[in-house]
Amino acid sequence: MIKEKIIFGDFDSQAMGFDLIARTPNALEEYEITDTIPGVQGSLIDYSMMFGQRIFKPLIISYSFSGHFATYAERHALEGIIKNQINGYGTSKLYDSNIPENYYFLAKCSSNAVTVSDQTEEVSVVLQFTCNPPFMISEIAEGSDEWDTFNFDYDVSQDTSFTVSSTDVVPLINPGKTILQPKMTVTGTVSVTTKDTTLALSAGTYENTQIYLYPGINSITLSGSGTISFEFYKELFA
């Protein structure tokens, strides 16, 4: 039985009859920003957290597959089929059975190779993906609290939609490991204040604003009259 698999674009390794033989991620590397103190031995100043979080280089993952295919025509057709299933996609969702359900990598296939052996009737496939950023991303928005998909290892139960009639301070929990910019949908007029900025919003939907949610509990001050909902998806180390 095939237990481990990936899905990327139209390529589903299990559906095509491939066994996942090896999964090889590279070591996670940080973009380090450092400096030394002149005249002082061994002293190093690390500015890597100057943006409020550690910044990592893309994660490279190589997958090796093998499958048995009885006919000559089927074996030799697979190279073109696989390349067409994968190469038509740029940066897209990569699903990997090795990470929790309802998570994906944002990845691009950077290389692929298909080897056919008519002697053993086997087809071997090696795919390499560049995952950027190097985190697994949840498909389920925070605050959904769906019992069937709730993951007790990673999820938190919280409200992400609020009715505003005066001024109130509400908590928003970012259970992930990266700073996020939430999508905000507003009715009426609502002012949002975080530790970084204040933003006055009229009715509409807003993305890529100066409102940031740091890992952990964020205290958000809301004032005005209307409603506001925050939509964001946690990102975790795989």
N, C-alpha and C positions, 0 to 999 in steps of 0.2 A: 504494500500500500504506500502511495506517495503521501508523505506527511508534511514536508517542507516545500514551500513554493514562493514565487513572487508573481506579481501582476504589474505590468507597466505598459501603458497604451493598449494595444490589442494583443499583447503577448501575455499569456497565462501559462506558466511552465507546467502546472499540473494538468490543465486541460489538454495540453499538447502531448502529454505522456512522458515528460522529463522528470527524472529524480534530481533533486538538489544535492550535489556531491560535496560542495565546499562553499562556504561563505567567508570571505576574507576582508574585513574592514582594516583600513590603515589606522595607525595610532592617531588619536585626536591631537591636533597641534594648535597652539594659541598664537595669535599675533601679539608678540610681546613688545612693549614700549618701555625701554629702560635707559638709564643714564648713570654715570658714575660721579662721585664727588671728588673733584681734583684734590690731590694730596692726601687722600684718605684711602688706605689699603682695604680692599675687600668690601667696600661699601657700595651698594647698588640701590638706586632709586627706581622703583617699579611703578610706571604710570599706566599699567594695563587696565586698571579699573577706573580710569579717568572719565569714562562714559557711563559709569554706573553698572557695568557688567563686563565679564570677560568676553573677548572677541576671538572666535576660532576660525581657522582655515576650513575650507570645504572638506567634508568627509568622503573618502573614496572607498567604495565597496565593490569587490569583485565576486561574481557568482560563477560557479562551474556546475554544469548540468550534463547528464547523460541519459540517453533513451535508446531503447531497442525498437527498430522498425524493420519489418520483414521484407519489404519490397525495395528493389533498387530505385524505382521511380520516386517512391515516398522519401527515401533517404536523401536523394540528391535534389529534391524540390524544397527541402526544409530550409536550406541556406537562404534562398530568395524570400521564402515566406516569412522567416524570422526577421530578416532585415527590413522588410516592408512593414511588419507589425511594430517595429521599434523605431526605426530611423525617421519616420514621419512625424515624430513628436519631439518637441524641444523640452524645456523644463516642465515636468509633469509629475503627477503623483506616482510614487513607487510604493507598492504594498508588499510587505515582507512578513511571512508567517512567523519570523523570529521575534517580531516586536508585538506589543499588545494589539488586540483587535480594536478597530476604529482609529488607528494611527497610521500615518504614512510619512515617507520621506519626500521632500521636494527635490527632484533629481533629474539629471539628464544622462542619457547613455553616451558615454564618451568613447567607448570602443566595443566591438563585438567580433567574435570569431566562431565559425562553425566548421567542425572537422567530421568528415564522413569516413567510416571504415566499412567497406563492403565485406571484408573477411569476417568481422565479428557482428556485422549488421547493426552497429551502434553509431549514433550521432552524438558528438560532444559539442557543447556550447559554452563559451566563456563570455560573459557580459560584465562590463565595468561601468559603474555609475558614479557620477560626481554629485554628492548631496549638498545642497547649499540653501539654507544654513545646515550645519551638521546636527540637526535635532529631528526627532520624530514629532509630528504635529498632529494634534487631535482633530478629528473630523466633527466632533460634537461641541457646540458652543457652550461656554460656561453658563451655568444657571439653568440648563435644560432639565437637569435632575430626573432624567428618564431612568426608572428603576432597572429595566432590562439591560441597559448599557452602562450603568453606574459601575465605575471601577474603584473599589475601596482602597487600592494602593495609591491612586493618583487624584481622584476627583474630590471636590468639596461641594457641599450643598449651600447655595447662596442665591439671593435675589440679584438680578441684573437689570430690572426694570423698576422705575420709581415714578410716583405721582408727586409733583412739586407744587406747593401752594404758598410756601414762605421760604425760610432758609433752614436747611437741614444738613447734617453731616452723615454720610452713609459709607459703609465699608465695601470695597470691591477687592476680592481676593484673586490675585494672579498665582495659581498653584504651579506655574511653569518656572523655567529657569532663565527666561529671557525677558527683556523689556518689550511690552506690546503697545501698539496703538489701536485702541478699540474703535469699532464702527459705532456711531451714535445716531439714533433716530429720535427726533424731537417733534413734539406737538406744542403749540404755544410758544413761549419764550422762556428759555432756561439758561442760567449762567452756571458754568462748571469750573470749579477751582480745585487744583491739585497743588502739591508742593512746588511745582515748576511754573505754573501759569494759570491765568483765568481766561476763559473763553465764553463769550456771550453768543448763544445760539438761538436762532428763530426756527420755525417749523421746517423740517427737512432732514436729510440724511447726510452725515459727515464722515469722511474717512481721511486718513493721513493728516491728522491735525497735530497740534502741539500738546495734546493730552496723552500722557504716557502712564502705563500701569507697570510698576516695578514688581519683581517677584515678592510674594508675601501680601500683607494687608495694606491696601491703599485707602487713605481717608479722603473722601471726595465731598466737597461742599457744593450743594445744589441750592440755587435760589431762583425765584421767579414764579411763573404760573404755567403749568402744562405737564407733560410727561416726557420722560427720557428713558431709552433703553440702550444698554451697552452690549455689543456683540464682540466677543474675542475668543480665541482658541489657544489653549496652552501649548507650549513647546517644551519638550523634555529631552534629556540626553538618552540615547538609545542604549 
